[in-house]
Amino acid sequence: IIVPPAGTEASVFGQATIGSLQTNEGFVALGMTQYAHLAGKPSSSRFSNLGHPFWWIHEMFHAGIGFDDHYGDTQRNINTEYGMGELTMMTPFGGDLTTWEKWRLGFMKDSQVQCVASAGTSVHWIAPSTVKTSASKAVVIKISDTKIVVVETLRPAGLYYKLPKQSQGALVYEVDLLETRHGLGFKLALPLGRTVTSDGFFMSSYPLKQGDATETNGYRISIVEA
């Protein structure tokens, strides 16, 4: 990461991917420039807020891995394409990657994903996505060769350590690999009989609590214990 000195004006040196480069210490496969956290004249760039180290992580998952944003159509409207609200690292607001992204990166073992590939009723216990454990952390329901439904759970640990109580619970979301429009492809399944509110950030009350249920792609997911 190439970072300018504190005080460098935000309009001079911004966030960008600069490809590979050779340094005195060796070859770097992918380089990025980042705004200084204390950039001078921050109003000179609409993106100067990207100087916060959280945004460095978010942006590097764009450039280095190729993950897209999951914030939907950016309208912050529960009645349109709302994506993952603002509940994960790539939404963006805060928190961590989804368990699906962690599994793709090799951060989770195959044994930590419970796969469901047929109809019927089953009960699954999963550990929170950010807790250090070898236990299962996700349920994945296969809908087709290009579409799945993922169930994971959020608790105040790891990068979610400040997660408020209303935002603790299960995420149930669809991943559609054929939806390649920017911001789309990941979408939460709304809870039944309950309004999702945005107190503090968009869709902050979404996570499913004990007694909640949702329906998606012909499946009903109910939270029976928490």
Accessible surface in RSA format (square Angstrom, percent):
REM  Atomic radii and reference values for relative SASA: ProtOr
REM  Chains: A
REM  Algorithm: Lee & Richards
REM  Probe-radius: 1.40
REM  Slices: 20
REM RES _ NUM      All-atoms   Total-Side   Main-Chain    Non-polar    All polar
REM                ABS   REL    ABS   REL    ABS   REL    ABS   REL    ABS   REL
RES ILE A   1   109.75  62.5  45.35  33.8  64.40 155.2  45.61  32.8  64.13 174.0
RES ILE A   2    73.56  41.9  70.28  52.4   3.28   7.9  73.56  53.0   0.00   0.0
RES VAL A   3    63.85  42.0  36.48  33.0  27.38  66.0  36.48  31.7  27.38  74.3
RES PRO A   4    13.92  10.1   3.96   3.6   9.97  36.2   8.54   7.1   5.38  33.4
RES PRO A   5   104.05  75.8  92.31  84.1  11.74  42.7 103.67  85.6   0.38   2.4
RES ALA A   6    75.01  69.0  43.43  67.0  31.58  71.8  44.29  62.4  30.72  81.4
RES GLY A   7    47.03  58.0   0.00   N/A  47.03  58.0  29.10  79.9  17.93  40.2
RES THR A   8    34.02  24.2  22.84  23.2  11.18  26.6  23.31  31.3  10.71  16.2
RES GLU A   9    62.73  36.0  60.11  45.5   2.62   6.2  16.57  32.0  46.16  37.7
RES ALA A  10     3.09   2.8   0.00   0.0   3.09   7.0   0.59   0.8   2.51   6.6
RES SER A  11    69.40  58.6  33.03  44.1  36.37  83.8  27.26  58.1  42.13  59.0
RES VAL A  12   106.58  70.1  75.61  68.5  30.97  74.6  80.22  69.7  26.35  71.5
RES PHE A  13    55.93  28.0  50.79  31.5   5.14  13.4  54.00  32.7   1.92   5.5
RES GLY A  14    25.19  31.1   0.00   N/A  25.19  31.1  11.25  30.9  13.95  31.2
RES GLN A  15    46.65  26.1  24.49  17.9  22.16  52.8   0.97   2.1  45.68  34.6
RES ALA A  16    44.87  41.3  39.57  61.1   5.30  12.1  44.87  63.2   0.00   0.0
RES THR A  17    69.51  49.4  41.56  42.1  27.95  66.6  31.95  42.9  37.56  56.8
RES ILE A  18    77.63  44.2  47.57  35.4  30.06  72.4  56.58  40.7  21.05  57.1
RES GLY A  19    28.57  35.2   0.00   N/A  28.57  35.2  26.78  73.5   1.78   4.0
RES SER A  20    66.98  56.6  42.15  56.3  24.83  57.2   8.65  18.4  58.34  81.7
RES LEU A  21    54.55  30.4  45.00  32.2   9.55  24.0  54.55  38.3   0.00   0.0
RES GLN A  22   130.16  72.8 100.32  73.3  29.84  71.0  59.47 126.6  70.69  53.6
RES THR A  23    44.77  31.8  30.77  31.2  14.00  33.4  36.34  48.8   8.43  12.7
RES ASN A  24   159.61 110.1 116.92 113.0  42.70 102.8  28.05  67.5 131.57 127.2
RES GLU A  25   162.26  93.2 121.15  91.7  41.11  97.9  75.17 145.4  87.10  71.1
RES GLY A  26    27.69  34.1   0.00   N/A  27.69  34.1  27.12  74.4   0.57   1.3
RES PHE A  27   136.93  68.5 105.23  65.2  31.71  82.5 105.23  63.8  31.71  90.7
RES VAL A  28    54.99  36.2  52.29  47.3   2.70   6.5  54.99  47.8   0.00   0.0
RES ALA A  29    77.29  71.1  58.01  89.5  19.28  43.8  58.58  82.5  18.70  49.5
RES LEU A  30    68.57  38.2  48.62  34.8  19.95  50.2  48.62  34.1  19.95  53.7
RES GLY A  31     4.51   5.6   0.00   N/A   4.51   5.6   4.51  12.4   0.00   0.0
RES MET A  32     6.92   3.6   5.47   3.6   1.45   3.5   4.31   3.7   2.61   3.5
RES THR A  33    17.86  12.7  17.86  18.1   0.00   0.0  14.58  19.6   3.28   5.0
RES GLN A  34     0.17   0.1   0.17   0.1   0.00   0.0   0.00   0.0   0.17   0.1
RES TYR A  35    15.22   7.1  15.22   8.7   0.00   0.0   1.00   0.8  14.22  17.5
RES ALA A  36     4.38   4.0   2.44   3.8   1.94   4.4   2.56   3.6   1.82   4.8
RES HIS A  37   109.36  59.8  87.40  60.7  21.96  56.2  59.23  61.0  50.13  58.3
RES LEU A  38   125.67  70.0 114.52  81.9  11.16  28.0 119.81  84.1   5.87  15.8
RES ALA A  39    17.04  15.7   3.58   5.5  13.45  30.6   3.58   5.0  13.45  35.6
RES GLY A  40    18.53  22.9   0.00   N/A  18.53  22.9  18.53  50.9   0.00   0.0
RES LYS A  41   132.78  64.8 119.56  73.4  13.22  31.5  78.12  70.3  54.67  58.2
RES PRO A  42    77.25  56.3  76.09  69.4   1.16   4.2  76.34  63.0   0.90   5.6
RES SER A  43   115.01  97.2  77.45 103.4  37.55  86.5  56.55 120.4  58.46  81.9
RES SER A  44    51.42  43.5  18.01  24.0  33.41  77.0  29.99  63.9  21.43  30.0
RES SER A  45    18.15  15.3   9.21  12.3   8.94  20.6  10.09  21.5   8.06  11.3
RES ARG A  46   207.04  86.9 166.96  85.1  40.08  95.4  72.48  99.1 134.57  81.6
RES PHE A  47    98.44  49.3  98.44  61.0   0.00   0.0  98.44  59.7   0.00   0.0
RES SER A  48    22.63  19.1  14.02  18.7   8.62  19.8   1.10   2.3  21.53  30.2
RES ASN A  49    87.16  60.1  71.25  68.9  15.91  38.3  50.20 120.8  36.97  35.7
RES LEU A  50    17.94  10.0  17.79  12.7   0.15   0.4  17.79  12.5   0.15   0.4
RES GLY A  51     1.54   1.9   0.00   N/A   1.54   1.9   1.54   4.2   0.00   0.0
RES HIS A  52    95.20  52.0  93.52  65.0   1.68   4.3  62.51  64.4  32.68  38.0
RES PRO A  53    63.99  46.6  63.36  57.8   0.63   2.3  63.36  52.3   0.63   3.9
RES PHE A  54    38.34  19.2  33.55  20.8   4.79  12.5  36.69  22.2   1.65   4.7
RES TRP A  55    46.14  18.5  45.99  22.3   0.15   0.4  30.42  16.2  15.72  25.5
RES TRP A  56    45.79  18.4  45.79  22.2   0.00   0.0  45.79  24.4   0.00   0.0
RES ILE A  57    65.47  37.3  65.25  48.6   0.22   0.5  65.40  47.1   0.07   0.2
RES HIS A  58     3.36   1.8   3.36   2.3   0.00   0.0   0.00   0.0   3.36   3.9
RES GLU A  59    24.39  14.0  24.16  18.3   0.22   0.5   0.27   0.5  24.12  19.7
RES MET A  60    63.14  32.7  60.31  39.9   2.83   6.7  39.72  33.8  23.42  31.0
RES PHE A  61    33.60  16.8  33.20  20.6   0.40   1.0  33.42  20.3   0.18   0.5
RES HIS A  62    45.85  25.1  35.57  24.7  10.28  26.3  28.97  29.9  16.88  19.6
RES ALA A  63    32.71  30.1   2.92   4.5  29.78  67.7  12.93  18.2  19.77  52.4
RES GLY A  64    42.43  52.3   0.00   N/A  42.43  52.3  12.39  34.0  30.04  67.3
RES ILE A  65    86.35  49.1  55.97  41.7  30.38  73.2  59.75  43.0  26.59  72.2
RES GLY A  66    57.02  70.3   0.00   N/A  57.02  70.3  27.66  75.9  29.36  65.7
RES PHE A  67    13.03   6.5   7.72   4.8   5.31  13.8  10.56   6.4   2.47   7.1
RES ASP A  68    48.84  34.2  41.24  41.0   7.60  18.0  31.24  73.5  17.60  17.6
RES ASP A  69    11.00   7.7  11.00  10.9   0.00   0.0   0.00   0.0  11.00  11.0
RES HIS A  70     6.55   3.6   6.55   4.6   0.00   0.0   6.45   6.6   0.11   0.1
RES TYR A  71    48.05  22.4  43.65  24.8   4.40  11.4  24.98  18.8  23.07  28.4
RES GLY A  72     1.52   1.9   0.00   N/A   1.52   1.9   0.00   0.0   1.52   3.4
RES ASP A  73    45.90  32.1  26.02  25.9  19.88  47.0  30.39  71.5  15.51  15.5
RES THR A  74    89.42  63.6  67.30  68.2  22.12  52.7  48.60  65.3  40.82  61.7
RES GLN A  75   113.89  63.7  86.87  63.5  27.02  64.3  33.39  71.1  80.49  61.0
RES ARG A  76   135.88  57.1 113.23  57.7  22.65  53.9  49.59  67.8  86.29  52.3
RES ASN A  77    54.57  37.6  50.33  48.6   4.24  10.2  10.22  24.6  44.34  42.9
RES ILE A  78    53.95  30.7  46.57  34.7   7.38  17.8  46.57  33.5   7.38  20.0
RES ASN A  79   132.71  91.5  97.34  94.1  35.37  85.2  30.82  74.2 101.89  98.5
RES THR A  80    43.42  30.9  29.85  30.3  13.56  32.3  39.64  53.2   3.78   5.7
RES GLU A  81    71.25  40.9  71.24  53.9   0.01   0.0  23.59  45.6  47.66  38.9
RES TYR A  82    14.62   6.8  13.14   7.5   1.48   3.9   7.05   5.3   7.57   9.3
RES GLY A  83     2.49   3.1   0.00   N/A   2.49   3.1   2.18   6.0   0.30   0.7
RES MET A  84     0.00   0.0   0.00   0.0   0.00   0.0   0.00   0.0   0.00   0.0
RES GLY A  85     0.46   0.6   0.00   N/A   0.46   0.6   0.00   0.0   0.46   1.0
RES GLU A  86    26.48  15.2  25.51  19.3   0.96   2.3   3.93   7.6  22.55  18.4
RES LEU A  87     2.94   1.6   0.60   0.4   2.34   5.9   2.89   2.0   0.05   0.1
RES THR A  88     0.61   0.4   0.61   0.6   0.00   0.0   0.61   0.8   0.00   0.0
RES MET A  89     2.87   1.5   2.87   1.9   0.00   0.0   2.87   2.4   0.00   0.0
RES MET A  90     0.02   0.0   0.00   0.0   0.02   0.1   0.00   0.0   0.02   0.0
RES THR A  91     0.00   0.0   0.00   0.0   0.00   0.0   0.00   0.0   0.00   0.0
RES PRO A  92    31.81  23.2  23.65  21.6   8.16  29.7  23.65  19.5   8.16  50.7
RES PHE A  93    99.71  49.9  79.77  49.4  19.93  51.9  82.57  50.1  17.14  49.0
RES GLY A  94    15.05  18.6   0.00   N/A  15.05  18.6  14.21  39.0   0.84   1.9
RES GLY A  95    14.46  17.8   0.00   N/A  14.46  17.8   1.70   4.7  12.76  28.6
RES ASP A  96    17.43  12.2  17.43  17.4   0.00   0.0   0.00   0.0  17.43  17.4
RES LEU A  97     3.99   2.2   3.30   2.4   0.69   1.7   3.30   2.3   0.69   1.8
RES THR A  98     0.44   0.3   0.00   0.0   0.44   1.0   0.44   0.6   0.00   0.0
RES THR A  99     0.88   0.6   0.18   0.2   0.70   1.7   0.31   0.4   0.57   0.9
RES TRP A 100    37.97  15.2  35.39  17.1   2.58   6.1  36.98  19.7   0.99   1.6
RES GLU A 101     1.41   0.8   1.41   1.1   0.00   0.0   0.96   1.9   0.45   0.4
RES LYS A 102    18.82   9.2  18.82  11.5   0.00   0.0  12.30  11.1   6.53   7.0
RES TRP A 103    88.92  35.7  81.14  39.3   7.79  18.3  78.23  41.7  10.70  17.4
RES ARG A 104   140.58  59.0 105.02  53.5  35.56  84.7  20.00  27.3 120.58  73.1
RES LEU A 105    47.49  26.4  18.96  13.6  28.52  71.7  23.48  16.5  24.00  64.6
RES GLY A 106    60.58  74.7   0.00   N/A  60.58  74.7  29.98  82.3  30.60  68.5
RES PHE A 107   130.79  65.4  95.45  59.1  35.34  92.0 102.13  61.9  28.66  82.0
RES MET A 108    11.43   5.9   3.35   2.2   8.08  19.2   5.18   4.4   6.25   8.3
RES LYS A 109   139.12  67.9 132.45  81.3   6.67  15.9  89.09  80.2  50.03  53.3
RES ASP A 110   109.14  76.4  96.03  95.6  13.11  31.0  37.53  88.3  71.61  71.4
RES SER A 111    90.94  76.8  56.72  75.7  34.22  78.8  58.16 123.9  32.78  45.9
RES GLN A 112    11.35   6.3  11.35   8.3   0.00   0.0   0.50   1.1  10.85   8.2
RES VAL A 113    23.80  15.7  11.61  10.5  12.20  29.4  11.61  10.1  12.20  33.1
RES GLN A 114    48.89  27.3  43.11  31.5   5.78  13.8  28.41  60.5  20.48  15.5
RES CYS A 115   103.16  78.0  71.35  79.6  31.81  74.8  29.82  75.5  73.35  79.1
RES VAL A 116    24.90  16.4  21.08  19.1   3.81   9.2  24.32  21.1   0.57   1.6
RES ALA A 117    79.98  73.5  47.82  73.8  32.16  73.2  47.82  67.3  32.16  85.2
RES SER A 118    80.05  67.6  70.23  93.7   9.82  22.6  45.82  97.6  34.24  48.0
RES ALA A 119    92.99  85.5  66.37 102.4  26.62  60.6  67.17  94.6  25.82  68.4
RES GLY A 120    68.25  84.2   0.00   N/A  68.25  84.2  39.25 107.7  29.00  65.0
RES THR A 121   140.32  99.8 102.77 104.2  37.54  89.5  70.03  94.1  70.29 106.3
RES SER A 122    67.92  57.4  38.74  51.7  29.18  67.2  37.73  80.4  30.19  42.3
RES VAL A 123   127.20  83.7  95.78  86.7  31.42  75.7  98.90  85.9  28.30  76.8
RES HIS A 124    65.36  35.7  34.76  24.2  30.61  78.3  35.20  36.3  30.16  35.1
RES TRP A 125   169.28  67.9 157.58  76.3  11.70  27.5 138.50  73.8  30.78  49.9
RES ILE A 126    28.13  16.0  16.16  12.0  11.98  28.9  16.30  11.7  11.84  32.1
RES ALA A 127    11.53  10.6   9.49  14.7   2.03   4.6  11.41  16.1   0.12   0.3
RES PRO A 128    29.48  21.5  29.48  26.9   0.00   0.0  29.48  24.3   0.00   0.0
RES SER A 129     1.45   1.2   0.21   0.3   1.23   2.8   0.00   0.0   1.45   2.0
RES THR A 130    23.22  16.5   1.60   1.6  21.62  51.5   6.16   8.3  17.06  25.8
RES VAL A 131    54.93  36.1  51.86  46.9   3.08   7.4  54.93  47.7   0.00   0.0
RES LYS A 132   209.35 102.1 177.73 109.0  31.62  75.3 126.31 113.7  83.03  88.4
RES THR A 133    49.34  35.1  26.74  27.1  22.60  53.9  23.46  31.5  25.89  39.1
RES SER A 134    94.80  80.1  72.25  96.4  22.55  51.9  39.09  83.2  55.71  78.0
RES ALA A 135    46.61  42.9  34.86  53.8  11.75  26.7  46.22  65.1   0.39   1.0
RES SER A 136    20.96  17.7  13.71  18.3   7.25  16.7  13.71  29.2   7.25  10.2
RES LYS A 137    20.57  10.0  20.57  12.6   0.00   0.0   0.13   0.1  20.44  21.8
RES ALA A 138     1.74   1.6   1.74   2.7   0.00   0.0   1.74   2.5   0.00   0.0
RES VAL A 139     9.22   6.1   9.22   8.3   0.00   0.0   9.22   8.0   0.00   0.0
RES VAL A 140    14.33   9.4  13.81  12.5   0.52   1.3  13.81  12.0   0.52   1.4
RES ILE A 141     8.53   4.9   8.53   6.4   0.00   0.0   8.53   6.1   0.00   0.0
RES LYS A 142   106.25  51.8  96.85  59.4   9.39  22.4  50.59  45.5  55.66  59.3
RES ILE A 143    54.57  31.1  25.31  18.9  29.25  70.5  27.68  19.9  26.88  73.0
RES SER A 144    49.67  42.0  39.20  52.3  10.47  24.1  42.73  91.0   6.94   9.7
RES ASP A 145   124.98  87.5  93.96  93.5  31.02  73.3  35.27  83.0  89.71  89.5
RES THR A 146    45.28  32.2  43.72  44.3   1.56   3.7  35.19  47.3  10.09  15.3
RES LYS A 147    56.53  27.6  54.65  33.5   1.88   4.5  12.82  11.5  43.71  46.6
RES ILE A 148    22.59  12.9  22.59  16.8   0.00   0.0  22.59  16.3   0.00   0.0
RES VAL A 149     0.00   0.0   0.00   0.0   0.00   0.0   0.00   0.0   0.00   0.0
RES VAL A 150     0.31   0.2   0.31   0.3   0.00   0.0   0.31   0.3   0.00   0.0
RES VAL A 151    12.57   8.3  12.57  11.4   0.00   0.0  12.57  10.9   0.00   0.0
RES GLU A 152     1.34   0.8   1.34   1.0   0.00   0.0   0.00   0.0   1.34   1.1
RES THR A 153    15.51  11.0  15.51  15.7   0.00   0.0  10.32  13.9   5.19   7.8
RES LEU A 154     0.45   0.2   0.21   0.1   0.24   0.6   0.45   0.3   0.00   0.0
RES ARG A 155    70.33  29.5  70.31  35.8   0.02   0.1  23.59  32.2  46.74  28.3
RES PRO A 156    63.05  46.0  42.24  38.5  20.81  75.6  42.24  34.9  20.81 129.3
RES ALA A 157    27.98  25.7  22.53  34.8   5.44  12.4  27.98  39.4   0.00   0.0
RES GLY A 158    48.82  60.2   0.00   N/A  48.82  60.2  32.22  88.4  16.60  37.2
RES LEU A 159    93.76  52.2  79.32  56.7  14.44  36.3  79.71  56.0  14.05  37.8
RES TYR A 160     9.96   4.7   7.12   4.1   2.84   7.4   8.82   6.6   1.15   1.4
RES TYR A 161   144.37  67.4 126.88  72.2  17.50  45.5  94.25  70.8  50.13  61.8
RES LYS A 162   162.36  79.2 135.20  83.0  27.17  64.7  89.20  80.3  73.16  77.9
RES LEU A 163    19.08  10.6   8.82   6.3  10.25  25.8  11.63   8.2   7.44  20.0
RES PRO A 164    59.01  43.0  48.37  44.1  10.64  38.7  59.01  48.7   0.00   0.0
RES LYS A 165   173.28  84.5 165.49 101.5   7.79  18.5 107.90  97.1  65.38  69.6
RES GLN A 166    57.93  32.4  48.41  35.4   9.52  22.7  35.92  76.5  22.01  16.7
RES SER A 167     0.00   0.0   0.00   0.0   0.00   0.0   0.00   0.0   0.00   0.0
RES GLN A 168    35.55  19.9  34.49  25.2   1.06   2.5   4.24   9.0  31.31  23.7
RES GLY A 169     3.82   4.7   0.00   N/A   3.82   4.7   3.82  10.5   0.00   0.0
RES ALA A 170     7.65   7.0   6.55  10.1   1.10   2.5   6.55   9.2   1.10   2.9
RES LEU A 171     0.07   0.0   0.07   0.1   0.00   0.0   0.07   0.1   0.00   0.0
RES VAL A 172     0.00   0.0   0.00   0.0   0.00   0.0   0.00   0.0   0.00   0.0
RES TYR A 173     0.04   0.0   0.00   0.0   0.04   0.1   0.04   0.0   0.00   0.0
RES GLU A 174    40.53  23.3  39.45  29.8   1.08   2.6   5.61  10.8  34.92  28.5
RES VAL A 175     2.04   1.3   1.80   1.6   0.24   0.6   1.80   1.6   0.24   0.7
RES ASP A 176    31.35  22.0  28.62  28.5   2.74   6.5   2.64   6.2  28.72  28.6
RES LEU A 177   102.09  56.9  83.62  59.8  18.47  46.4  87.59  61.5  14.50  39.0
RES LEU A 178   133.63  74.4 110.72  79.2  22.91  57.6 112.49  79.0  21.14  56.9
RES GLU A 179    46.12  26.5  35.38  26.8  10.74  25.6  14.38  27.8  31.74  25.9
RES THR A 180   117.23  83.4  87.22  88.4  30.01  71.5  62.85  84.4  54.38  82.2
RES ARG A 181   151.71  63.7 144.25  73.5   7.47  17.8  73.58 100.6  78.13  47.4
RES HIS A 182   113.83  62.2  91.94  63.9  21.89  56.0  75.67  78.0  38.16  44.4
RES GLY A 183     0.00   0.0   0.00   N/A   0.00   0.0   0.00   0.0   0.00   0.0
RES LEU A 184    24.23  13.5  17.25  12.3   6.98  17.5  17.62  12.4   6.60  17.8
RES GLY A 185    12.97  16.0   0.00   N/A  12.97  16.0   7.44  20.4   5.53  12.4
RES PHE A 186    22.10  11.1  20.76  12.9   1.33   3.5  20.76  12.6   1.33   3.8
RES LYS A 187    72.23  35.2  70.50  43.3   1.73   4.1  37.89  34.1  34.35  36.6
RES LEU A 188     2.79   1.6   0.00   0.0   2.79   7.0   0.00   0.0   2.79   7.5
RES ALA A 189    10.78   9.9   3.08   4.8   7.70  17.5  10.78  15.2   0.00   0.0
RES LEU A 190    65.34  36.4  55.68  39.8   9.66  24.3  55.68  39.1   9.66  26.0
RES PRO A 191     9.70   7.1   0.19   0.2   9.51  34.6   0.19   0.2   9.51  59.1
RES LEU A 192    80.18  44.7  63.43  45.4  16.75  42.1  65.51  46.0  14.67  39.5
RES GLY A 193    92.52 114.1   0.00   N/A  92.52 114.1  45.47 124.8  47.05 105.4
RES ARG A 194    76.64  32.2  55.57  28.3  21.06  50.2  56.23  76.9  20.40  12.4
RES THR A 195   111.47  79.3  94.28  95.6  17.19  41.0  62.38  83.8  49.09  74.2
RES VAL A 196    17.59  11.6   2.85   2.6  14.74  35.5   2.85   2.5  14.74  40.0
RES THR A 197    68.09  48.4  63.25  64.1   4.84  11.5  60.44  81.2   7.65  11.6
RES SER A 198    57.92  48.9  28.54  38.1  29.38  67.7  21.17  45.1  36.75  51.5
RES ASP A 199   104.02  72.9  92.31  91.9  11.72  27.7  24.77  58.3  79.26  79.0
RES GLY A 200    70.79  87.3   0.00   N/A  70.79  87.3  37.07 101.7  33.71  75.5
RES PHE A 201    17.77   8.9  14.49   9.0   3.28   8.5  17.75  10.8   0.02   0.1
RES PHE A 202    11.23   5.6  11.23   7.0   0.00   0.0  11.23   6.8   0.00   0.0
RES MET A 203     0.36   0.2   0.36   0.2   0.00   0.0   0.36   0.3   0.00   0.0
RES SER A 204     0.00   0.0   0.00   0.0   0.00   0.0   0.00   0.0   0.00   0.0
RES SER A 205    13.48  11.4  13.31  17.8   0.18   0.4  12.87  27.4   0.62   0.9
RES TYR A 206     0.00   0.0   0.00   0.0   0.00   0.0   0.00   0.0   0.00   0.0
RES PRO A 207     0.00   0.0   0.00   0.0   0.00   0.0   0.00   0.0   0.00   0.0
RES LEU A 208     1.70   0.9   0.00   0.0   1.70   4.3   0.00   0.0   1.70   4.6
RES LYS A 209    70.07  34.2  67.19  41.2   2.88   6.9  66.12  59.5   3.95   4.2
RES GLN A 210   112.23  62.8  88.10  64.4  24.12  57.4  24.56  52.3  87.67  66.5
RES GLY A 211    68.84  84.9   0.00   N/A  68.84  84.9  37.72 103.5  31.12  69.7
RES ASP A 212    22.33  15.6  19.40  19.3   2.93   6.9   2.48   5.8  19.85  19.8
RES ALA A 213     9.99   9.2   7.98  12.3   2.02   4.6   7.98  11.2   2.02   5.3
RES THR A 214     0.00   0.0   0.00   0.0   0.00   0.0   0.00   0.0   0.00   0.0
RES GLU A 215    97.83  56.2  76.92  58.2  20.91  49.8  19.91  38.5  77.91  63.6
RES THR A 216    19.70  14.0  11.01  11.2   8.69  20.7  11.07  14.9   8.63  13.0
RES ASN A 217    56.12  38.7  17.15  16.6  38.97  93.8  18.17  43.7  37.96  36.7
RES GLY A 218    86.96 107.2   0.00   N/A  86.96 107.2  43.58 119.6  43.38  97.1
RES TYR A 219    50.02  23.4  46.21  26.3   3.81   9.9  39.24  29.5  10.78  13.3
RES ARG A 220   148.65  62.4 116.67  59.5  31.98  76.1  48.64  66.5 100.02  60.6
RES ILE A 221    21.53  12.3  18.67  13.9   2.86   6.9  21.53  15.5   0.00   0.0
RES SER A 222    55.79  47.1  34.93  46.6  20.85  48.0  24.25  51.6  31.54  44.2
RES ILE A 223    25.18  14.3  20.55  15.3   4.64  11.2  22.50  16.2   2.69   7.3
RES VAL A 224   107.95  71.0  82.91  75.1  25.04  60.3  88.37  76.8  19.58  53.1
RES GLU A 225   116.37  66.8 101.53  76.8  14.83  35.3  26.66  51.6  89.70  73.2
RES ALA A 226    77.04  70.8  18.61  28.7  58.43 132.9  45.31  63.8  31.73  84.0
END  Absolute sums over single chains surface
CHAIN  1 A    11993.1       8817.4       3175.8       7044.6       4948.6
END  Absolute sums over all chains
TOTAL         11993.1       8817.4       3175.8       7044.6       4948.6
